[in-house]
Amino acid sequence: MQLTENQVIAIKRKRGELNMSIRGLERATGVSRWTLIDIFKHDHRNVNSKTFKKLNDWLINEYELSTRVHPTKAVVNND
């Protein structure tokens, strides 16, 4: 399967927001650090379907977690 440039940018951006190392991303996604290095530094975009799914699942999960409102930060409208 083919990773798009936008997918790779989103993964890099989220990794940066979370201040994750390649090893941390490896642990979080289950994708080998060597594959991640190939994707990030060597423009490797053809990946197997398992790698594609792992990266997309991680990215979707992280964005879902970041969009949830923490209960202490919920805004109450008393109108």
PDB file of N, CA, C and O in Angstrom, chain B, residues numbered from 101:
ATOM      1  N   MET B 101       0.845  -1.171   0.000  1.00  0.00           N
ATOM      2  CA  MET B 101       0.000   0.000   0.000  1.00  0.00           C
ATOM      3  C   MET B 101       0.891   1.235   0.000  1.00  0.00           C
ATOM      4  O   MET B 101       2.050   1.187   0.413  1.00  0.00           O
ATOM      5  N   GLN B 102       0.341   2.307  -0.458  1.00  0.00           N
ATOM      6  CA  GLN B 102       1.097   3.538  -0.640  1.00  0.00           C
ATOM      7  C   GLN B 102       0.706   4.569   0.417  1.00  0.00           C
ATOM      8  O   GLN B 102      -0.465   4.936   0.512  1.00  0.00           O
ATOM      9  N   LEU B 103       1.665   5.042   1.210  1.00  0.00           N
ATOM     10  CA  LEU B 103       1.430   6.145   2.132  1.00  0.00           C
ATOM     11  C   LEU B 103       1.471   7.445   1.339  1.00  0.00           C
ATOM     12  O   LEU B 103       2.358   7.641   0.507  1.00  0.00           O
ATOM     13  N   THR B 104       0.525   8.322   1.592  1.00  0.00           N
ATOM     14  CA  THR B 104       0.546   9.617   0.913  1.00  0.00           C
ATOM     15  C   THR B 104       1.482  10.561   1.668  1.00  0.00           C
ATOM     16  O   THR B 104       1.823  10.326   2.827  1.00  0.00           O
ATOM     17  N   GLU B 105       1.876  11.601   1.007  1.00  0.00           N
ATOM     18  CA  GLU B 105       2.731  12.596   1.649  1.00  0.00           C
ATOM     19  C   GLU B 105       2.005  13.235   2.826  1.00  0.00           C
ATOM     20  O   GLU B 105       2.625  13.536   3.846  1.00  0.00           O
ATOM     21  N   ASN B 106       0.694  13.445   2.696  1.00  0.00           N
ATOM     22  CA  ASN B 106      -0.090  14.024   3.796  1.00  0.00           C
ATOM     23  C   ASN B 106      -0.131  13.106   5.007  1.00  0.00           C
ATOM     24  O   ASN B 106      -0.090  13.585   6.140  1.00  0.00           O
ATOM     25  N   GLN B 107      -0.212  11.807   4.793  1.00  0.00           N
ATOM     26  CA  GLN B 107      -0.181  10.868   5.907  1.00  0.00           C
ATOM     27  C   GLN B 107       1.157  10.935   6.641  1.00  0.00           C
ATOM     28  O   GLN B 107       1.201  10.960   7.871  1.00  0.00           O
ATOM     29  N   VAL B 108       2.234  10.964   5.880  1.00  0.00           N
ATOM     30  CA  VAL B 108       3.573  11.021   6.489  1.00  0.00           C
ATOM     31  C   VAL B 108       3.744  12.328   7.257  1.00  0.00           C
ATOM     32  O   VAL B 108       4.297  12.331   8.357  1.00  0.00           O
ATOM     33  N   ILE B 109       3.279  13.427   6.696  1.00  0.00           N
ATOM     34  CA  ILE B 109       3.369  14.720   7.383  1.00  0.00           C
ATOM     35  C   ILE B 109       2.562  14.685   8.675  1.00  0.00           C
ATOM     36  O   ILE B 109       3.017  15.192   9.701  1.00  0.00           O
ATOM     37  N   ALA B 110       1.373  14.095   8.638  1.00  0.00           N
ATOM     38  CA  ALA B 110       0.530  14.012   9.837  1.00  0.00           C
ATOM     39  C   ALA B 110       1.198  13.167  10.916  1.00  0.00           C
ATOM     40  O   ALA B 110       1.148  13.513  12.097  1.00  0.00           O
ATOM     41  N   ILE B 111       1.817  12.069  10.518  1.00  0.00           N
ATOM     42  CA  ILE B 111       2.510  11.211  11.490  1.00  0.00           C
ATOM     43  C   ILE B 111       3.701  11.964  12.089  1.00  0.00           C
ATOM     44  O   ILE B 111       3.912  11.925  13.301  1.00  0.00           O
ATOM     45  N   LYS B 112       4.471  12.643  11.253  1.00  0.00           N
ATOM     46  CA  LYS B 112       5.614  13.424  11.747  1.00  0.00           C
ATOM     47  C   LYS B 112       5.144  14.522  12.698  1.00  0.00           C
ATOM     48  O   LYS B 112       5.741  14.736  13.754  1.00  0.00           O
ATOM     49  N   ARG B 113       4.070  15.218  12.317  1.00  0.00           N
ATOM     50  CA  ARG B 113       3.554  16.313  13.137  1.00  0.00           C
ATOM     51  C   ARG B 113       3.091  15.791  14.503  1.00  0.00           C
ATOM     52  O   ARG B 113       3.419  16.374  15.536  1.00  0.00           O
ATOM     53  N   LYS B 114       2.332  14.695  14.502  1.00  0.00           N
ATOM     54  CA  LYS B 114       1.826  14.140  15.758  1.00  0.00           C
ATOM     55  C   LYS B 114       2.970  13.628  16.621  1.00  0.00           C
ATOM     56  O   LYS B 114       2.962  13.798  17.840  1.00  0.00           O
ATOM     57  N   ARG B 115       3.945  13.005  15.987  1.00  0.00           N
ATOM     58  CA  ARG B 115       5.133  12.546  16.718  1.00  0.00           C
ATOM     59  C   ARG B 115       5.835  13.727  17.386  1.00  0.00           C
ATOM     60  O   ARG B 115       6.280  13.626  18.529  1.00  0.00           O
ATOM     61  N   GLY B 116       5.932  14.851  16.662  1.00  0.00           N
ATOM     62  CA  GLY B 116       6.555  16.053  17.213  1.00  0.00           C
ATOM     63  C   GLY B 116       5.744  16.644  18.364  1.00  0.00           C
ATOM     64  O   GLY B 116       6.306  17.049  19.381  1.00  0.00           O
ATOM     65  N   GLU B 117       4.420  16.691  18.198  1.00  0.00           N
ATOM     66  CA  GLU B 117       3.555  17.214  19.258  1.00  0.00           C
ATOM     67  C   GLU B 117       3.706  16.401  20.547  1.00  0.00           C
ATOM     68  O   GLU B 117       3.676  16.948  21.649  1.00  0.00           O
ATOM     69  N   LEU B 118       3.868  15.103  20.386  1.00  0.00           N
ATOM     70  CA  LEU B 118       4.001  14.217  21.542  1.00  0.00           C
ATOM     71  C   LEU B 118       5.449  14.086  22.010  1.00  0.00           C
ATOM     72  O   LEU B 118       5.727  13.413  23.003  1.00  0.00           O
ATOM     73  N   ASN B 119       6.372  14.733  21.290  1.00  0.00           N
ATOM     74  CA  ASN B 119       7.796  14.704  21.616  1.00  0.00           C
ATOM     75  C   ASN B 119       8.302  13.265  21.729  1.00  0.00           C
ATOM     76  O   ASN B 119       8.969  12.896  22.696  1.00  0.00           O
ATOM     77  N   MET B 120       7.965  12.460  20.711  1.00  0.00           N
ATOM     78  CA  MET B 120       8.328  11.040  20.721  1.00  0.00           C
ATOM     79  C   MET B 120       9.601  10.795  19.924  1.00  0.00           C
ATOM     80  O   MET B 120       9.828  11.406  18.880  1.00  0.00           O
ATOM     81  N   SER B 121      10.404   9.910  20.427  1.00  0.00           N
ATOM     82  CA  SER B 121      11.564   9.441  19.669  1.00  0.00           C
ATOM     83  C   SER B 121      11.078   8.392  18.660  1.00  0.00           C
ATOM     84  O   SER B 121       9.921   7.972  18.678  1.00  0.00           O
ATOM     85  N   ILE B 122      11.990   7.990  17.790  1.00  0.00           N
ATOM     86  CA  ILE B 122      11.660   6.902  16.855  1.00  0.00           C
ATOM     87  C   ILE B 122      11.338   5.638  17.654  1.00  0.00           C
ATOM     88  O   ILE B 122      10.410   4.904  17.313  1.00  0.00           O
ATOM     89  N   ARG B 123      12.096   5.390  18.702  1.00  0.00           N
ATOM     90  CA  ARG B 123      11.847   4.210  19.548  1.00  0.00           C
ATOM     91  C   ARG B 123      10.472   4.290  20.210  1.00  0.00           C
ATOM     92  O   ARG B 123       9.764   3.287  20.302  1.00  0.00           O
ATOM     93  N   GLY B 124      10.100   5.477  20.667  1.00  0.00           N
ATOM     94  CA  GLY B 124       8.785   5.660  21.273  1.00  0.00           C
ATOM     95  C   GLY B 124       7.666   5.409  20.273  1.00  0.00           C
ATOM     96  O   GLY B 124       6.652   4.791  20.597  1.00  0.00           O
ATOM     97  N   LEU B 125       7.863   5.896  19.057  1.00  0.00           N
ATOM     98  CA  LEU B 125       6.878   5.669  18.009  1.00  0.00           C
ATOM     99  C   LEU B 125       6.824   4.198  17.631  1.00  0.00           C
ATOM    100  O   LEU B 125       5.758   3.666  17.323  1.00  0.00           O
ATOM    101  N   GLU B 126       7.976   3.549  17.658  1.00  0.00           N
ATOM    102  CA  GLU B 126       8.026   2.112  17.390  1.00  0.00           C
ATOM    103  C   GLU B 126       7.183   1.349  18.419  1.00  0.00           C
ATOM    104  O   GLU B 126       6.410   0.461  18.062  1.00  0.00           O
ATOM    105  N   ARG B 127       7.340   1.702  19.687  1.00  0.00           N
ATOM    106  CA  ARG B 127       6.577   1.038  20.740  1.00  0.00           C
ATOM    107  C   ARG B 127       5.084   1.347  20.634  1.00  0.00           C
ATOM    108  O   ARG B 127       4.246   0.472  20.850  1.00  0.00           O
ATOM    109  N   ALA B 128       4.760   2.586  20.302  1.00  0.00           N
ATOM    110  CA  ALA B 128       3.353   2.999  20.245  1.00  0.00           C
ATOM    111  C   ALA B 128       2.610   2.396  19.050  1.00  0.00           C
ATOM    112  O   ALA B 128       1.421   2.093  19.146  1.00  0.00           O
ATOM    113  N   THR B 129       3.310   2.224  17.927  1.00  0.00           N
ATOM    114  CA  THR B 129       2.638   1.760  16.707  1.00  0.00           C
ATOM    115  C   THR B 129       2.838   0.285  16.425  1.00  0.00           C
ATOM    116  O   THR B 129       2.003  -0.346  15.777  1.00  0.00           O
ATOM    117  N   GLY B 130       3.949  -0.273  16.912  1.00  0.00           N
ATOM    118  CA  GLY B 130       4.270  -1.652  16.563  1.00  0.00           C
ATOM    119  C   GLY B 130       4.976  -1.763  15.225  1.00  0.00           C
ATOM    120  O   GLY B 130       5.147  -2.864  14.701  1.00  0.00           O
ATOM    121  N   VAL B 131       5.390  -0.623  14.664  1.00  0.00           N
ATOM    122  CA  VAL B 131       6.125  -0.597  13.395  1.00  0.00           C
ATOM    123  C   VAL B 131       7.609  -0.484  13.713  1.00  0.00           C
ATOM    124  O   VAL B 131       8.008   0.338  14.539  1.00  0.00           O
ATOM    125  N   SER B 132       8.414  -1.289  13.075  1.00  0.00           N
ATOM    126  CA  SER B 132       9.849  -1.309  13.339  1.00  0.00           C
ATOM    127  C   SER B 132      10.485   0.069  13.124  1.00  0.00           C
ATOM    128  O   SER B 132      10.089   0.824  12.236  1.00  0.00           O
ATOM    129  N   ARG B 133      11.473   0.370  13.956  1.00  0.00           N
ATOM    130  CA  ARG B 133      12.157   1.669  13.819  1.00  0.00           C
ATOM    131  C   ARG B 133      12.847   1.791  12.474  1.00  0.00           C
ATOM    132  O   ARG B 133      12.972   2.894  11.944  1.00  0.00           O
ATOM    133  N   TRP B 134      13.299   0.672  11.911  1.00  0.00           N
ATOM    134  CA  TRP B 134      13.973   0.717  10.611  1.00  0.00           C
ATOM    135  C   TRP B 134      12.978   1.107   9.519  1.00  0.00           C
ATOM    136  O   TRP B 134      13.314   1.859   8.605  1.00  0.00           O
ATOM    137  N   THR B 135      11.770   0.601   9.619  1.00  0.00           N
ATOM    138  CA  THR B 135      10.727   0.979   8.655  1.00  0.00           C
ATOM    139  C   THR B 135      10.369   2.449   8.828  1.00  0.00           C
ATOM    140  O   THR B 135      10.209   3.173   7.845  1.00  0.00           O
ATOM    141  N   LEU B 136      10.246   2.891  10.075  1.00  0.00           N
ATOM    142  CA  LEU B 136       9.929   4.302  10.328  1.00  0.00           C
ATOM    143  C   LEU B 136      11.018   5.220   9.792  1.00  0.00           C
ATOM    144  O   LEU B 136      10.720   6.256   9.198  1.00  0.00           O
ATOM    145  N   ILE B 137      12.278   4.848   9.996  1.00  0.00           N
ATOM    146  CA  ILE B 137      13.388   5.651   9.474  1.00  0.00           C
ATOM    147  C   ILE B 137      13.326   5.700   7.950  1.00  0.00           C
ATOM    148  O   ILE B 137      13.522   6.760   7.356  1.00  0.00           O
ATOM    149  N   ASP B 138      13.056   4.563   7.314  1.00  0.00           N
ATOM    150  CA  ASP B 138      12.922   4.545   5.852  1.00  0.00           C
ATOM    151  C   ASP B 138      11.806   5.472   5.393  1.00  0.00           C
ATOM    152  O   ASP B 138      11.957   6.182   4.399  1.00  0.00           O
ATOM    153  N   ILE B 139      10.692   5.470   6.107  1.00  0.00           N
ATOM    154  CA  ILE B 139       9.559   6.323   5.731  1.00  0.00           C
ATOM    155  C   ILE B 139       9.915   7.791   5.905  1.00  0.00           C
ATOM    156  O   ILE B 139       9.641   8.600   5.019  1.00  0.00           O
ATOM    157  N   PHE B 140      10.519   8.146   7.030  1.00  0.00           N
ATOM    158  CA  PHE B 140      10.794   9.553   7.335  1.00  0.00           C
ATOM    159  C   PHE B 140      11.995  10.125   6.593  1.00  0.00           C
ATOM    160  O   PHE B 140      11.965  11.281   6.170  1.00  0.00           O
ATOM    161  N   LYS B 141      13.045   9.338   6.432  1.00  0.00           N
ATOM    162  CA  LYS B 141      14.286   9.896   5.901  1.00  0.00           C
ATOM    163  C   LYS B 141      14.604   9.487   4.472  1.00  0.00           C
ATOM    164  O   LYS B 141      15.403  10.142   3.803  1.00  0.00           O
ATOM    165  N   HIS B 142      13.992   8.419   4.000  1.00  0.00           N
ATOM    166  CA  HIS B 142      14.356   7.912   2.680  1.00  0.00           C
ATOM    167  C   HIS B 142      13.178   7.886   1.710  1.00  0.00           C
ATOM    168  O   HIS B 142      13.227   7.209   0.683  1.00  0.00           O
ATOM    169  N   ASP B 143      12.119   8.626   2.040  1.00  0.00           N
ATOM    170  CA  ASP B 143      10.941   8.736   1.172  1.00  0.00           C
ATOM    171  C   ASP B 143      10.371   7.387   0.769  1.00  0.00           C
ATOM    172  O   ASP B 143       9.858   7.233  -0.339  1.00  0.00           O
ATOM    173  N   HIS B 144      10.458   6.419   1.655  1.00  0.00           N
ATOM    174  CA  HIS B 144       9.884   5.093   1.419  1.00  0.00           C
ATOM    175  C   HIS B 144       8.383   5.205   1.650  1.00  0.00           C
ATOM    176  O   HIS B 144       7.957   5.460   2.776  1.00  0.00           O
ATOM    177  N   ARG B 145       7.570   5.022   0.610  1.00  0.00           N
ATOM    178  CA  ARG B 145       6.124   5.190   0.725  1.00  0.00           C
ATOM    179  C   ARG B 145       5.349   3.904   0.498  1.00  0.00           C
ATOM    180  O   ARG B 145       4.197   3.797   0.919  1.00  0.00           O
ATOM    181  N   ASN B 146       5.963   2.923  -0.163  1.00  0.00           N
ATOM    182  CA  ASN B 146       5.304   1.635  -0.358  1.00  0.00           C
ATOM    183  C   ASN B 146       5.540   0.784   0.880  1.00  0.00           C
ATOM    184  O   ASN B 146       6.670   0.390   1.169  1.00  0.00           O
ATOM    185  N   VAL B 147       4.463   0.504   1.609  1.00  0.00           N
ATOM    186  CA  VAL B 147       4.556  -0.307   2.814  1.00  0.00           C
ATOM    187  C   VAL B 147       3.543  -1.442   2.721  1.00  0.00           C
ATOM    188  O   VAL B 147       2.594  -1.377   1.940  1.00  0.00           O
ATOM    189  N   ASN B 148       3.752  -2.475   3.520  1.00  0.00           N
ATOM    190  CA  ASN B 148       2.776  -3.562   3.480  1.00  0.00           C
ATOM    191  C   ASN B 148       1.498  -3.131   4.196  1.00  0.00           C
ATOM    192  O   ASN B 148       1.488  -2.137   4.922  1.00  0.00           O
ATOM    193  N   SER B 149       0.437  -3.876   3.988  1.00  0.00           N
ATOM    194  CA  SER B 149      -0.878  -3.478   4.511  1.00  0.00           C
ATOM    195  C   SER B 149      -0.909  -3.440   6.040  1.00  0.00           C
ATOM    196  O   SER B 149      -1.630  -2.626   6.618  1.00  0.00           O
ATOM    197  N   LYS B 150      -0.141  -4.303   6.699  1.00  0.00           N
ATOM    198  CA  LYS B 150      -0.113  -4.297   8.167  1.00  0.00           C
ATOM    199  C   LYS B 150       0.520  -3.011   8.692  1.00  0.00           C
ATOM    200  O   LYS B 150       0.027  -2.416   9.650  1.00  0.00           O
ATOM    201  N   THR B 151       1.606  -2.589   8.064  1.00  0.00           N
ATOM    202  CA  THR B 151       2.275  -1.343   8.464  1.00  0.00           C
ATOM    203  C   THR B 151       1.346  -0.157   8.227  1.00  0.00           C
ATOM    204  O   THR B 151       1.228   0.726   9.076  1.00  0.00           O
ATOM    205  N   PHE B 152       0.691  -0.141   7.076  1.00  0.00           N
ATOM    206  CA  PHE B 152      -0.240   0.925   6.727  1.00  0.00           C
ATOM    207  C   PHE B 152      -1.341   1.026   7.790  1.00  0.00           C
ATOM    208  O   PHE B 152      -1.653   2.116   8.269  1.00  0.00           O
ATOM    209  N   LYS B 153      -1.915  -0.108   8.145  1.00  0.00           N
ATOM    210  CA  LYS B 153      -2.998  -0.139   9.135  1.00  0.00           C
ATOM    211  C   LYS B 153      -2.503   0.304  10.509  1.00  0.00           C
ATOM    212  O   LYS B 153      -3.182   1.077  11.183  1.00  0.00           O
ATOM    213  N   LYS B 154      -1.343  -0.166  10.932  1.00  0.00           N
ATOM    214  CA  LYS B 154      -0.807   0.210  12.245  1.00  0.00           C
ATOM    215  C   LYS B 154      -0.592   1.721  12.345  1.00  0.00           C
ATOM    216  O   LYS B 154      -0.954   2.339  13.346  1.00  0.00           O
ATOM    217  N   LEU B 155      -0.004   2.309  11.307  1.00  0.00           N
ATOM    218  CA  LEU B 155       0.259   3.751  11.330  1.00  0.00           C
ATOM    219  C   LEU B 155      -1.037   4.545  11.302  1.00  0.00           C
ATOM    220  O   LEU B 155      -1.179   5.514  12.049  1.00  0.00           O
ATOM    221  N   ASN B 156      -1.980   4.158  10.459  1.00  0.00           N
ATOM    222  CA  ASN B 156      -3.252   4.864  10.392  1.00  0.00           C
ATOM    223  C   ASN B 156      -4.049   4.719  11.686  1.00  0.00           C
ATOM    224  O   ASN B 156      -4.640   5.690  12.158  1.00  0.00           O
ATOM    225  N   ASP B 157      -4.069   3.527  12.258  1.00  0.00           N
ATOM    226  CA  ASP B 157      -4.791   3.308  13.511  1.00  0.00           C
ATOM    227  C   ASP B 157      -4.204   4.170  14.625  1.00  0.00           C
ATOM    228  O   ASP B 157      -4.940   4.770  15.408  1.00  0.00           O
ATOM    229  N   TRP B 158      -2.877   4.228  14.690  1.00  0.00           N
ATOM    230  CA  TRP B 158      -2.226   5.041  15.720  1.00  0.00           C
ATOM    231  C   TRP B 158      -2.567   6.520  15.528  1.00  0.00           C
ATOM    232  O   TRP B 158      -2.890   7.221  16.487  1.00  0.00           O
ATOM    233  N   LEU B 159      -2.492   6.977  14.298  1.00  0.00           N
ATOM    234  CA  LEU B 159      -2.756   8.382  14.009  1.00  0.00           C
ATOM    235  C   LEU B 159      -4.202   8.746  14.348  1.00  0.00           C
ATOM    236  O   LEU B 159      -4.455   9.773  14.978  1.00  0.00           O
ATOM    237  N   ILE B 160      -5.135   7.917  13.936  1.00  0.00           N
ATOM    238  CA  ILE B 160      -6.544   8.168  14.237  1.00  0.00           C
ATOM    239  C   ILE B 160      -6.779   8.162  15.738  1.00  0.00           C
ATOM    240  O   ILE B 160      -7.473   9.035  16.259  1.00  0.00           O
ATOM    241  N   ASN B 161      -6.214   7.199  16.432  1.00  0.00           N
ATOM    242  CA  ASN B 161      -6.373   7.106  17.883  1.00  0.00           C
ATOM    243  C   ASN B 161      -5.809   8.338  18.581  1.00  0.00           C
ATOM    244  O   ASN B 161      -6.436   8.866  19.499  1.00  0.00           O
ATOM    245  N   GLU B 162      -4.650   8.797  18.164  1.00  0.00           N
ATOM    246  CA  GLU B 162      -4.038   9.977  18.786  1.00  0.00           C
ATOM    247  C   GLU B 162      -4.869  11.223  18.542  1.00  0.00           C
ATOM    248  O   GLU B 162      -5.008  12.053  19.441  1.00  0.00           O
ATOM    249  N   TYR B 163      -5.418  11.372  17.359  1.00  0.00           N
ATOM    250  CA  TYR B 163      -6.256  12.542  17.082  1.00  0.00           C
ATOM    251  C   TYR B 163      -7.562  12.469  17.866  1.00  0.00           C
ATOM    252  O   TYR B 163      -8.070  13.499  18.311  1.00  0.00           O
ATOM    253  N   GLU B 164      -8.109  11.278  18.041  1.00  0.00           N
ATOM    254  CA  GLU B 164      -9.319  11.132  18.860  1.00  0.00           C
ATOM    255  C   GLU B 164      -9.023  11.520  20.307  1.00  0.00           C
ATOM    256  O   GLU B 164      -9.816  12.213  20.945  1.00  0.00           O
ATOM    257  N   LEU B 165      -7.882  11.072  20.820  1.00  0.00           N
ATOM    258  CA  LEU B 165      -7.510  11.413  22.194  1.00  0.00           C
ATOM    259  C   LEU B 165      -7.301  12.914  22.364  1.00  0.00           C
ATOM    260  O   LEU B 165      -7.649  13.473  23.404  1.00  0.00           O
ATOM    261  N   SER B 166      -6.744  13.560  21.367  1.00  0.00           N
ATOM    262  CA  SER B 166      -6.444  14.989  21.485  1.00  0.00           C
ATOM    263  C   SER B 166      -7.688  15.859  21.343  1.00  0.00           C
ATOM    264  O   SER B 166      -7.672  17.022  21.749  1.00  0.00           O
ATOM    265  N   THR B 167      -8.761  15.320  20.778  1.00  0.00           N
ATOM    266  CA  THR B 167      -9.968  16.129  20.599  1.00  0.00           C
ATOM    267  C   THR B 167     -10.956  15.970  21.744  1.00  0.00           C
ATOM    268  O   THR B 167     -11.932  16.716  21.824  1.00  0.00           O
ATOM    269  N   ARG B 168     -10.720  15.011  22.630  1.00  0.00           N
ATOM    270  CA  ARG B 168     -11.595  14.850  23.788  1.00  0.00           C
ATOM    271  C   ARG B 168     -11.372  16.007  24.754  1.00  0.00           C
ATOM    272  O   ARG B 168     -10.248  16.479  24.929  1.00  0.00           O
ATOM    273  N   VAL B 169     -12.434  16.448  25.363  1.00  0.00           N
ATOM    274  CA  VAL B 169     -12.345  17.547  26.331  1.00  0.00           C
ATOM    275  C   VAL B 169     -12.158  16.947  27.716  1.00  0.00           C
ATOM    276  O   VAL B 169     -12.920  16.079  28.144  1.00  0.00           O
ATOM    277  N   HIS B 170     -11.149  17.416  28.394  1.00  0.00           N
ATOM    278  CA  HIS B 170     -10.885  16.973  29.759  1.00  0.00           C
ATOM    279  C   HIS B 170     -12.006  17.506  30.655  1.00  0.00           C
ATOM    280  O   HIS B 170     -12.390  18.668  30.519  1.00  0.00           O
ATOM    281  N   PRO B 171     -12.541  16.688  31.568  1.00  0.00           N
ATOM    282  CA  PRO B 171     -13.673  17.117  32.410  1.00  0.00           C
ATOM    283  C   PRO B 171     -13.440  18.401  33.188  1.00  0.00           C
ATOM    284  O   PRO B 171     -14.385  19.150  33.433  1.00  0.00           O
ATOM    285  N   THR B 172     -12.203  18.672  33.579  1.00  0.00           N
ATOM    286  CA  THR B 172     -11.923  19.895  34.335  1.00  0.00           C
ATOM    287  C   THR B 172     -11.867  21.121  33.431  1.00  0.00           C
ATOM    288  O   THR B 172     -11.849  22.251  33.919  1.00  0.00           O
ATOM    289  N   LYS B 173     -11.839  20.906  32.119  1.00  0.00           N
ATOM    290  CA  LYS B 173     -11.761  22.028  31.209  1.00  0.00           C
ATOM    291  C   LYS B 173     -13.077  22.239  30.454  1.00  0.00           C
ATOM    292  O   LYS B 173     -13.152  23.069  29.548  1.00  0.00           O
ATOM    293  N   ALA B 174     -14.089  21.501  30.825  1.00  0.00           N
ATOM    294  CA  ALA B 174     -15.382  21.630  30.157  1.00  0.00           C
ATOM    295  C   ALA B 174     -15.979  22.994  30.503  1.00  0.00           C
ATOM    296  O   ALA B 174     -15.895  23.462  31.639  1.00  0.00           O
ATOM    297  N   VAL B 175     -16.576  23.609  29.501  1.00  0.00           N
ATOM    298  CA  VAL B 175     -17.201  24.918  29.690  1.00  0.00           C
ATOM    299  C   VAL B 175     -18.667  24.701  30.004  1.00  0.00           C
ATOM    300  O   VAL B 175     -19.364  23.980  29.291  1.00  0.00           O
ATOM    301  N   VAL B 176     -19.129  25.323  31.066  1.00  0.00           N
ATOM    302  CA  VAL B 176     -20.516  25.204  31.466  1.00  0.00           C
ATOM    303  C   VAL B 176     -21.233  26.491  31.115  1.00  0.00           C
ATOM    304  O   VAL B 176     -20.797  27.581  31.486  1.00  0.00           O
ATOM    305  N   ASN B 177     -22.342  26.355  30.393  1.00  0.00           N
ATOM    306  CA  ASN B 177     -23.141  27.511  30.012  1.00  0.00           C
ATOM    307  C   ASN B 177     -24.373  27.529  30.900  1.00  0.00           C
ATOM    308  O   ASN B 177     -25.230  26.653  30.786  1.00  0.00           O
ATOM    309  N   ASN B 178     -24.472  28.510  31.779  1.00  0.00           N
ATOM    310  CA  ASN B 178     -25.578  28.582  32.745  1.00  0.00           C
ATOM    311  C   ASN B 178     -26.671  29.526  32.295  1.00  0.00           C
ATOM    312  O   ASN B 178     -27.354  30.111  33.135  1.00  0.00           O
ATOM    313  N   ASP B 179     -26.857  29.692  31.016  1.00  0.00           N
ATOM    314  CA  ASP B 179     -27.921  30.597  30.515  1.00  0.00           C
ATOM    315  C   ASP B 179     -29.274  29.983  30.633  1.00  0.00           C
ATOM    316  O   ASP B 179     -30.269  30.605  30.261  1.00  0.00           O
TER     317      ASP B 179
END
